[in-house]
Amino acid sequence: MRCSFWVLMKNNWKRFNEVKWVNGMEKVFEPIQINGLTLKNRLVVSAMLSNLVNPDGTASEAYITYHEAKAKGGWGLIITEDYIVAPHVGAGKTLPAIYNAELAASHAKLTERIHAAGGTIFAQIYHAGRETHSGLTGECPVAPSAIKDPTMPEIPRELTKEEIKEIIQWFAQSAYFVKEAGFDGVEIHGASGYLVGQFISPFSNKRSDEYGGTIYGRAKFAVEIVKAIREKVGPDYPISFRLCTAEYVEGGLEIEESKVIARLLEQAGVDLLHCTQGVYASRPVITLPYMIPRAHYVDNAAEIKKLVSIPVIAVGGINDIALAETILLSGKADLVTMARASLADPQLPNKAKDGRYEQIIHCIGCVQGCQGEIGKGKQIRCLMNPCTAKETMYDLSPAKCRKSVYVVGGGVSGCAAAIAAAYKGHSVTLVEKSDKLGGQWNLAAVPLGKSEFASLIGWQEQELKRLGVTLYLNKELSIEELMQQQPDMVLIATGSKPLIPPISGVKQGQEDGFVVTAHDVLAGKQKATGKLAIIGGGLVGAETAEWLATSGCDVTLIEMQPEIVKDGVGNPKALLIQSLERHGVTVLTNTKVLAVEDGILVLEQDEVQKQYTSFDKIILAVGVQTERTFIQKIQEYTGKYQCIGDANSVKNGYYNIQEGFEAGLAI
């Protein structure tokens, strides 16, 4: 028995030592071979539109440094946003291009910098097909069939066989220039409803010739592109294929057909399958917001992995390296994409490898800085990390003169300002009158699916401590104390308070428990049960309505404007509205509240007065106004000060964090 025990222990110890553990991570930091290329780890940054390239598609300095930051951060593979394979075929006005030698020379500067930083980079190439319109491209969109996409304004023109052959050569020629530019591999974008995916999908391909009909017919375009590229780049050059595993639209591609497609692509010469999901008509499943559970579609990649021998990448809401590790350990994929996580923290791999988990900034799925800013035609940003895509604009080096800085208010804007000022080497003191940091951001984490929003407060708090910021909680700063300390700069971040609208029967500071604010309900200061009316259909009102409806309340949401959640962003907004419908929330738009009288709401809807009765509680969610108490006091102060965040002007968390951070850097 004793001999057997020690033999067993010896064998187990040997096996343990053979495992390459890196601070608790067995798989994510394990190298992997893609054709003739070795990746140093399994962490992938996938393509994300950035709007950072020059108008002609060449690489700008901002575009290069944006990717360079990720290479320096230790990611195993960076995949660029989609490069158009010809003029006028993209779904945006500001896209990289690589269809000739001049463009390739421009992007060679990118690959040189990435390699110098120790990174590996693929270029993704694509044709938008019907997922664009003439307002963007100046030309009628084309597609496998002349069938309008539900999200687009135009009916596309059906491609001829001759045009199909020409486009195949466009892809092959672009791949050739990708290799010439020094990229380590090429990825074909065959997902998100773009042209290659349109041919594969029964949702968009209704052709009756050899490029349609059966699975083999619909896959023919993709297979011929792969073969044409292989002829151009040679046998050892990595080819990745971004595959839509399921489209989540009625009549669309399902996982069983995608399994067949995956095998055909492997046979054609693909070295890596990048498994994603969704098309424009099911857009929320492409870029997963906080409402969709983390790693929700990983099992799709697992199904593909069962049938191919080449590596498979899993995609979708993977925001934590521990989550990436378990996905890999479970054998569901060979690599994981953490695209939005790389926006929140380009240094994520390095921090994890060093065991600095508490310093990692987590993506919370808000999509305000990425999808939200791109949707406005602006450059990509990140709510969690003001430095993202500002690598060429922000100077984080210590200031020449060390100053004394006081920050009044510990909400997310005040904390961002204190952190930025500390980055510059200043002596920073932050004073918060409550017993915790975060301000109203604490309430943002209460609604459904938003618990990870609290991670921002946790990260800010530990960063303040790491940087040596002097922190006072439960303290109200007096003007006399400021006069005594005489700091070089005072940043006022005292935030805002709920707005009480001038409605008959609603009193300022009312505390009878019948008319309350959404802030007090979310904070647990006021109980809300039974039949409820929420006045204000913005994001706060709608999220409060959803949260209460799932608790069994009968909720009516009232909004003066023609639509609700006008301050919402893209995918989260769409899913929130769907959730309100699913949970039976009554939504009244174009409706003005005239009076509140003993459980009765007097409303005016389309110029007709109506009465709604028997409400148990009225909840106000009509916005906020600047909290001016401290601002009025500081008028007596003779030193230098600046208002930031909601104390300056009311806006959302994304803009408040950005404003606070920039104010701290400017000192």
C-alpha positions in Angstrom: 0.0 0.0 0.0 2.7 2.4 1.0 4.8 1.7 -2.2 1.7 2.2 -4.4 0.9 5.5 -2.6 4.3 7.0 -3.3 4.3 5.7 -6.9 1.0 7.4 -7.4 2.2 10.6 -5.8 5.3 10.6 -7.9 3.4 10.1 -11.1 0.9 12.9 -10.2 3.7 15.3 -9.3 5.4 14.6 -12.6 2.1 15.2 -14.5 1.6 18.4 -12.5 5.0 19.7 -13.4 4.4 18.9 -17.1 1.4 21.3 -17.1 2.4 24.8 -18.1 0.6 26.7 -15.4 0.8 30.5 -15.6 -0.7 32.1 -12.5 -3.6 29.7 -12.4 -4.1 29.5 -16.2 -3.3 26.2 -17.9 -4.7 26.6 -21.4 -4.9 30.3 -22.3 -1.2 30.7 -22.3 -0.4 27.5 -24.2 1.0 28.0 -27.7 -0.9 26.7 -30.7 0.0 26.0 -34.3 -2.0 27.5 -37.2 -0.6 26.0 -40.4 3.0 27.2 -40.4 2.5 29.8 -37.7 2.8 29.5 -33.9 0.7 31.7 -31.7 2.1 32.3 -28.2 -1.3 32.0 -26.5 -5.0 31.3 -27.2 -6.4 34.8 -26.7 -7.7 36.5 -29.9 -8.8 40.0 -30.7 -11.3 39.8 -33.5 -12.3 42.4 -36.0 -14.1 45.5 -34.8 -14.9 48.6 -36.8 -12.8 51.5 -35.5 -13.3 54.4 -38.0 -9.6 55.1 -37.3 -8.2 54.6 -40.9 -7.7 57.5 -43.3 -10.6 58.3 -45.7 -8.7 56.5 -48.5 -8.4 53.3 -46.6 -4.7 53.7 -45.7 -3.4 53.1 -42.2 -3.3 56.2 -40.0 -1.1 56.6 -37.0 -4.1 56.4 -34.7 -5.1 53.1 -36.4 -1.6 51.7 -36.0 -1.2 52.7 -32.3 -4.7 51.3 -31.5 -3.6 47.8 -32.7 0.0 48.3 -31.3 -1.4 48.7 -27.8 -3.0 45.3 -28.1 0.2 43.7 -29.4 2.1 45.2 -26.4 -0.6 43.9 -24.2 0.3 40.3 -25.0 -2.7 39.1 -27.2 -1.9 35.9 -29.1 -3.6 37.0 -32.3 -5.0 40.3 -33.5 -7.5 40.3 -36.4 -8.1 43.6 -38.0 -11.4 45.0 -39.0 -12.7 44.1 -42.4 -10.6 45.3 -45.4 -12.7 45.9 -48.5 -11.6 43.8 -51.5 -12.6 46.5 -54.0 -13.9 50.1 -54.0 -17.5 50.8 -53.2 -18.2 47.4 -51.6 -18.1 48.2 -47.8 -20.8 48.8 -45.2 -19.1 52.0 -43.9 -17.5 55.1 -45.1 -14.2 54.7 -43.2 -12.9 51.2 -43.9 -9.3 49.9 -44.5 -8.6 48.7 -48.0 -5.9 46.4 -49.4 -6.7 45.7 -53.0 -3.5 47.2 -54.6 0.2 47.6 -53.9 -0.1 51.2 -52.7 -2.6 50.3 -50.0 -0.5 47.3 -49.1 2.5 49.5 -48.5 0.5 51.7 -46.2 -0.6 48.7 -44.0 3.0 47.3 -44.0 3.7 50.0 -41.5 1.1 48.5 -39.3 2.5 45.0 -39.5 6.0 46.2 -38.8 4.9 47.9 -35.6 2.9 44.9 -34.5 5.8 42.5 -35.0 8.2 44.9 -33.3 5.8 44.8 -30.3 5.8 41.0 -30.3 2.4 40.6 -31.8 0.8 38.5 -34.5 -1.8 40.0 -36.8 -4.2 38.7 -39.5 -6.1 41.0 -41.9 -9.8 40.2 -42.4 -11.1 40.8 -46.0 -14.7 41.2 -47.0 -17.4 42.4 -49.4 -20.6 43.7 -47.7 -23.0 42.5 -50.5 -26.5 43.5 -49.6 -25.6 44.7 -46.1 -25.0 48.2 -47.4 -26.7 50.8 -49.6 -26.0 53.3 -52.3 -26.0 56.2 -49.8 -22.7 54.8 -48.5 -21.1 53.3 -51.6 -22.6 55.4 -54.5 -23.6 52.1 -56.2 -26.5 49.7 -56.0 -25.6 46.8 -53.7 -25.2 43.3 -55.0 -26.2 39.9 -53.6 -26.7 36.3 -54.5 -30.3 37.1 -55.1 -32.4 40.3 -55.6 -33.9 40.1 -52.2 -33.9 43.0 -49.8 -32.3 42.7 -46.4 -34.8 43.5 -43.7 -32.5 46.2 -42.3 -31.5 47.9 -45.5 -33.4 50.4 -47.7 -32.7 48.9 -51.2 -33.3 45.8 -53.2 -29.8 44.5 -54.3 -29.0 43.5 -57.8 -28.4 39.8 -58.3 -24.8 38.9 -59.3 -24.2 37.2 -62.6 -21.8 34.2 -62.8 -19.2 36.4 -64.5 -19.4 38.9 -61.7 -19.1 36.0 -59.1 -15.9 34.9 -60.8 -14.6 38.4 -60.7 -15.3 38.9 -57.0 -13.5 35.6 -56.2 -10.4 37.0 -57.9 -10.9 40.2 -55.9 -10.6 38.2 -52.7 -7.6 36.3 -54.0 -5.8 39.4 -55.1 -6.5 41.1 -51.7 -5.2 38.1 -49.9 -2.0 38.4 -52.0 -1.6 42.0 -50.9 -2.3 41.0 -47.3 0.6 38.7 -47.4 2.8 41.3 -49.2 2.0 43.8 -46.5 3.5 41.5 -43.9 0.3 40.2 -42.2 0.8 36.8 -40.6 -2.4 35.4 -42.1 -5.7 36.3 -43.8 -9.3 35.9 -42.6 -12.2 35.6 -45.0 -15.3 37.3 -43.5 -18.1 34.7 -44.2 -20.4 35.9 -41.4 -22.5 38.8 -40.1 -24.7 38.7 -43.2 -22.0 39.9 -45.6 -21.6 38.7 -49.2 -19.8 35.4 -48.5 -22.2 34.5 -45.8 -25.1 35.6 -48.0 -24.2 32.9 -50.5 -24.0 30.3 -47.7 -27.4 31.3 -46.2 -30.8 30.1 -47.3 -32.1 33.4 -45.8 -30.5 35.4 -48.6 -29.5 32.9 -51.4 -32.4 31.8 -53.6 -30.4 31.0 -56.7 -31.3 28.0 -58.8 -27.9 27.7 -60.5 -24.7 26.0 -59.2 -24.2 28.8 -56.6 -27.5 28.1 -54.9 -30.1 25.4 -54.0 -28.3 22.7 -52.0 -25.8 23.2 -49.2 -23.0 22.4 -51.6 -24.3 25.0 -54.1 -24.6 27.7 -51.4 -21.0 26.8 -50.2 -19.5 26.9 -53.7 -18.7 30.7 -53.6 -16.9 30.4 -50.3 -15.0 27.2 -51.3 -13.9 28.8 -54.6 -12.6 31.9 -52.7 -10.6 29.7 -50.3 -9.1 27.8 -53.2 -8.2 30.9 -55.2 -6.6 32.5 -52.1 -4.6 29.3 -51.5 -3.2 29.5 -55.0 -2.1 33.1 -54.4 -0.6 32.8 -50.9 0.9 29.3 -51.0 0.5 26.2 -48.9 2.0 27.4 -45.6 0.2 30.7 -45.2 -2.6 30.7 -42.6 -6.2 31.1 -43.9 -8.9 31.8 -41.4 -12.6 31.8 -42.1 -15.1 33.8 -40.0 -18.1 31.3 -40.1 -21.6 32.1 -39.1 -22.7 29.0 -37.1 -26.4 30.1 -36.9 -28.2 33.3 -38.0 -31.1 33.3 -35.6 -33.6 34.6 -38.2 -36.6 32.7 -39.5 -35.5 30.7 -42.6 -31.8 31.4 -41.8 -28.7 29.2 -41.5 -28.9 26.7 -38.6 -26.1 24.9 -36.8 -26.5 21.5 -38.6 -25.9 23.1 -42.0 -23.0 25.0 -40.6 -21.4 21.8 -39.7 -21.4 20.7 -43.3 -20.1 24.1 -44.4 -17.2 23.8 -41.9 -16.1 20.4 -43.3 -16.2 21.7 -46.8 -14.1 24.7 -45.9 -11.6 22.5 -44.2 -11.3 20.4 -47.3 -10.9 23.5 -49.4 -7.8 24.6 -47.4 -9.0 26.7 -44.4 -6.6 26.5 -41.4 -8.7 28.1 -38.8 -12.5 28.4 -38.2 -13.6 31.6 -36.4 -17.2 30.6 -35.2 -19.6 33.5 -34.7 -23.4 34.0 -35.1 -26.0 36.4 -36.4 -26.7 38.7 -39.3 -27.9 42.3 -39.4 -31.5 41.2 -38.9 -30.5 39.5 -35.7 -27.8 42.1 -34.8 -27.8 41.8 -31.0 -26.4 38.3 -31.2 -23.4 39.5 -33.2 -22.2 42.0 -30.5 -23.5 40.6 -27.3 -24.7 43.3 -24.8 -25.1 42.8 -21.1 -28.6 41.3 -21.4 -27.2 38.1 -23.1 -25.4 35.7 -20.8 -21.6 35.5 -21.1 -20.3 32.9 -23.6 -23.9 32.2 -24.6 -23.0 30.8 -28.1 -19.8 28.9 -27.2 -21.6 25.6 -27.7 -22.0 26.4 -31.4 -18.2 26.4 -31.7 -18.1 23.2 -29.7 -20.4 21.6 -32.3 -18.1 22.6 -35.1 -15.0 21.5 -33.3 -16.4 17.9 -33.1 -16.3 17.6 -36.9 -13.1 19.3 -38.0 -9.4 18.7 -37.2 -8.3 22.4 -37.6 -8.4 24.8 -34.7 -11.7 26.5 -33.8 -12.2 29.9 -32.2 -15.2 30.5 -29.8 -16.9 33.9 -29.9 -19.4 35.9 -27.9 -19.4 37.8 -24.7 -16.2 36.2 -23.3 -15.1 39.1 -21.0 -13.1 37.3 -18.4 -9.9 35.4 -18.8 -11.1 32.8 -16.2 -14.1 32.2 -18.5 -11.7 31.8 -21.4 -9.7 29.3 -19.5 -12.7 27.1 -18.6 -14.0 27.2 -22.2 -10.6 25.9 -23.4 -10.3 23.4 -20.6 -13.7 22.0 -21.4 -12.6 21.3 -25.0 -15.2 23.5 -26.6 -12.7 25.5 -28.6 -9.0 25.9 -29.3 -8.9 29.7 -29.0 -11.3 32.3 -27.7 -12.1 35.8 -29.0 -12.2 38.6 -26.4 -12.6 41.5 -28.7 -14.5 44.0 -26.5 -12.5 42.8 -23.5 -9.4 44.1 -25.4 -11.0 47.5 -25.7 -11.6 47.7 -22.0 -8.0 46.6 -21.3 -5.4 46.1 -24.0 -3.1 44.8 -21.3 -5.4 42.0 -20.1 -3.1 39.1 -21.1 0.0 40.6 -19.5 -1.9 41.5 -16.3 -3.3 37.9 -16.1 0.1 36.4 -16.9 1.6 38.4 -14.1 -1.2 37.5 -11.7 -2.5 41.1 -11.5 -6.1 40.1 -11.9 -7.4 42.9 -9.7 -5.9 45.4 -12.1 -7.8 44.1 -15.2 -10.5 46.4 -16.5 -13.5 44.3 -17.4 -15.8 44.8 -20.4 -19.4 45.2 -19.0 -21.2 44.8 -22.3 -22.6 48.3 -22.3 -21.5 48.9 -25.9 -21.8 52.7 -25.3 -18.2 53.5 -26.4 -17.8 50.9 -29.1 -21.1 50.2 -30.9 -22.7 53.5 -29.6 -19.9 55.8 -30.9 -19.5 53.9 -34.2 -23.3 54.2 -34.7 -22.9 58.0 -34.5 -20.1 57.9 -37.2 -17.4 58.5 -34.5 -14.3 56.6 -33.7 -14.4 53.6 -31.5 -14.0 54.2 -27.7 -14.7 52.4 -24.4 -16.7 53.5 -21.4 -14.5 51.5 -19.1 -11.2 52.8 -20.5 -11.0 56.4 -21.7 -7.5 55.7 -23.2 -8.9 53.3 -25.8 -8.3 54.7 -29.3 -6.8 57.8 -27.8 -3.3 56.4 -27.7 -1.9 59.2 -29.8 -3.8 61.9 -27.9 -3.4 61.2 -24.2 -0.1 61.8 -22.5 0.1 59.7 -19.3 3.7 60.6 -18.5 4.3 62.5 -15.2 3.8 66.2 -15.2 6.8 68.5 -14.9 5.4 70.1 -11.8 3.8 68.0 -9.1 0.6 69.7 -7.9 -1.9 69.3 -5.1 -5.3 68.2 -6.4 -8.6 67.9 -4.5 -11.5 66.0 -6.0 -14.9 66.6 -4.4 -17.3 63.7 -5.1 -16.5 60.0 -5.6 -18.8 59.1 -8.4 -17.3 57.5 -11.5 -16.4 60.9 -13.0 -14.7 62.1 -9.8 -12.8 58.8 -9.5 -11.7 58.9 -13.2 -10.4 62.5 -12.6 -8.5 61.4 -9.5 -7.0 58.4 -11.3 -5.9 60.5 -14.3 -4.4 63.2 -12.0 -2.5 60.5 -10.1 -1.2 59.0 -13.4 0.4 62.5 -14.0 2.1 62.2 -10.6 0.1 64.8 -8.7 -0.8 64.5 -5.0 -4.5 63.7 -5.1 -7.1 63.8 -2.3 -10.6 62.5 -3.0 -13.5 63.4 -0.7 -16.9 61.6 -0.8 -19.7 62.5 1.6 -21.4 59.0 1.5 -20.0 55.7 2.8 -19.0 54.3 -0.6 -17.7 55.3 -4.0 -19.6 55.1 -7.3 -22.4 57.6 -6.8 -25.4 56.9 -9.1 -23.4 54.2 -10.9 -24.2 51.9 -8.0 -27.9 52.1 -9.2 -26.8 51.3 -12.8 -25.8 47.8 -11.6 -29.3 47.0 -10.2 -31.4 46.3 -13.3 -31.5 42.9 -15.0 -28.2 41.6 -16.4 -26.2 44.6 -15.2 -24.5 43.3 -12.1 -21.0 43.5 -13.8 -21.5 47.3 -14.1 -20.4 47.3 -10.5 -16.9 46.1 -11.5 -16.1 49.6 -12.7 -16.5 50.9 -9.1 -14.4 48.1 -7.8 -11.6 48.7 -10.3 -11.6 52.4 -9.7 -11.4 51.9 -5.9 -8.4 49.6 -6.2 -6.7 51.8 -8.7 -7.1 54.8 -6.4 -5.4 52.8 -3.6 -2.7 51.5 -5.9 -1.8 55.1 -7.1 -1.7 56.4 -3.5 -4.7 58.7 -3.7 -5.8 59.9 -0.3 -9.4 58.8 0.1 -12.0 60.2 2.6 -15.5 58.6 2.8 -18.4 59.9 5.0 -16.8 63.4 4.8 -18.3 66.7 3.6 -15.6 69.1 2.6 -15.9 72.6 3.8 -14.8 75.8 2.1 -12.9 76.7 5.2 -10.9 73.5 4.9 -10.2 74.2 1.2 -9.0 77.7 2.1 -6.7 76.2 4.7 -5.2 73.5 2.4 -5.0 75.8 -0.7 -4.7 73.0 -3.3 -3.5 73.9 -6.8 -6.8 72.6 -8.3 -10.2 71.5 -7.0 -12.3 69.3 -9.3 -15.9 69.3 -8.3 -17.7 66.1 -9.2 -20.7 66.3 -6.9 -23.1 64.8 -9.5 -26.8 65.2 -9.9 -30.1 64.5 -8.2 -33.5 63.2 -9.6 -35.5 65.8 -11.3 -39.0 66.4 -9.9 -41.3 67.5 -12.7 -43.9 70.3 -12.3 -46.9 68.0 -12.2 -50.0 68.9 -10.1 -50.0 66.7 -7.0 -46.3 66.0 -7.1 -44.4 68.0 -4.5 -40.7 68.7 -4.3 -39.1 66.5 -1.6 -42.4 64.6 -1.2 -41.9 61.7 1.3 -45.3 60.2 1.6 -44.2 57.0 -0.2 -46.8 57.3 -3.0 -44.8 59.4 -5.4 -41.2 58.3 -5.3 -38.1 58.4 -7.6 -36.7 55.5 -9.6 -33.4 56.2 -7.9 -34.9 55.5 -4.4 -36.6 52.3 -5.7 -33.4 51.0 -7.3 -31.4 51.9 -4.1 -33.9 50.0 -2.0 -35.0 53.1 -0.1 -38.6 52.7 -1.3 -40.5 49.5 -1.8 -42.5 49.1 -5.0 -45.1 46.4 -5.4 -48.5 45.9 -7.0 -49.8 48.2 -9.7 -47.1 50.8 -10.7 -46.9 53.8 -13.0 -43.5 54.9 -14.1 -43.3 58.5 -15.5 -40.5 58.8 -18.0 -39.6 56.3 -20.7 -35.9 56.9 -21.0 -33.3 54.3 -20.2 -33.7 54.6 -16.4 -37.5 54.4 -16.5 -37.5 51.5 -19.0 -34.9 49.5 -17.0 -36.7 50.1 -13.8 -40.0 49.0 -15.5 -38.3 45.8 -16.7 -36.8 45.1 -13.3 -40.1 45.6 -11.5 -42.1 43.6 -14.0 -39.9 40.6 -13.6 -40.7 40.9 -9.8 -44.4 40.4 -10.5 -45.5 44.0 -10.6 -48.1 45.4 -13.0 -46.2 48.2 -14.7 -47.3 51.0 -16.9 -44.5 53.1 -18.5 -45.5 56.6 -19.6 -43.4 58.7 -22.0 -44.2 62.1 -23.6 -42.1 61.4 -26.7 -43.2 59.1 -29.6 -40.8 56.5 -28.6 -39.1 55.1 -25.4 -35.4 54.6 -24.6 -34.3 57.4 -27.0 -31.1 57.7 -24.8 -30.4 53.9 -25.3 -27.8 52.4 -27.6 -28.1 49.8 -30.4 -28.4 46.2 -29.2 -29.2 46.9 -25.5 -32.0 49.2 -26.5 -33.6 46.7 -28.9 -33.4 43.9 -26.4 -34.7 46.1 -23.6 -37.8 47.0 -25.6 -38.4 43.3 -26.5 -38.1 42.4 -22.8 -40.7 45.0 -21.8 -43.1 43.5 -24.3 -42.3 40.0 -23.2 -43.0 40.9 -19.5 -46.3 42.6 -20.2 -45.3 46.2 -19.5 -47.9 48.6 -20.8 -46.2 51.4 -22.7 -48.0 54.7 -23.3 -46.1 57.1 -25.7 -47.1 60.6 -26.8 -48.6 60.9 -23.3 -48.3 63.8 -20.9 -49.0 63.4 -17.1 -51.2 66.4 -16.1 -51.9 65.5 -12.4 -51.5 62.9 -9.7 -54.6 62.7 -7.4 -55.2 60.0 -4.8 -54.0 57.0 -6.9 -55.3 58.5 -10.1 -53.2 59.7 -13.0 -54.7 62.3 -15.2 -53.1 61.9 -18.6 -53.3 63.7 -22.0 -52.7 61.3 -24.9 -53.0 62.6 -28.5 -54.8 65.7 -27.1 -57.4 63.6 -25.3 -57.6 63.6 -21.5 -57.8 60.2 -19.7 -57.8 58.9 -16.2 -55.9 55.8 -15.0 -56.9 54.6 -11.5 -55.9 52.3 -8.7 -52.1 52.7 -8.8 -50.2 51.6 -5.7 -47.2 53.8 -6.4 -46.1 56.5 -8.9 -42.4 56.3 -9.8 -40.6 59.3 -11.3 -37.9 58.7 -13.9 -37.8 62.0 -15.8 -34.1 62.6 -15.6 -31.7 64.4 -13.3 -30.5 67.9 -12.6 -27.1 69.1 -11.4 -26.7 69.0 -7.6 -25.8 72.6 -6.8 -25.3 72.7 -3.1 -21.5 72.5 -3.0 -21.2 74.5 -6.3 -23.0 77.4 -4.6 -20.8 77.3 -1.6 -17.5 77.2 -3.6 -18.3 80.6 -5.1 -16.6 81.9 -1.9 -13.4 80.0 -2.7 -10.6 82.1 -4.2 -8.6 79.2 -5.5 -8.7 77.4 -8.9 -11.6 75.0 -9.4 -13.5 73.2 -12.2 -16.8 71.4 -12.4 -16.8 68.0 -14.1 -19.3 65.2 -14.7 -23.0 66.0 -14.0 -21.8 68.9 -11.8 -20.8 70.5 -15.1 -23.6 69.3 -17.3 -26.0 66.3 -17.0 -25.0 63.4 -19.3 -24.5 59.7 -19.3 -21.8 57.7 -17.5 -19.7 57.3 -20.6 -19.3 61.0 -21.2 -18.9 61.8 -17.5 -16.0 59.3 -17.2 -14.4 60.7 -20.3 -14.8 64.3 -19.1 -13.4 63.5 -15.6 -10.4 61.6 -17.0 -9.5 64.4 -19.4 -9.9 67.0 -16.6 -7.4 65.0 -14.4 -4.9 64.7 -17.3 -5.1 68.4 -18.0 -3.7 69.5 -14.6 
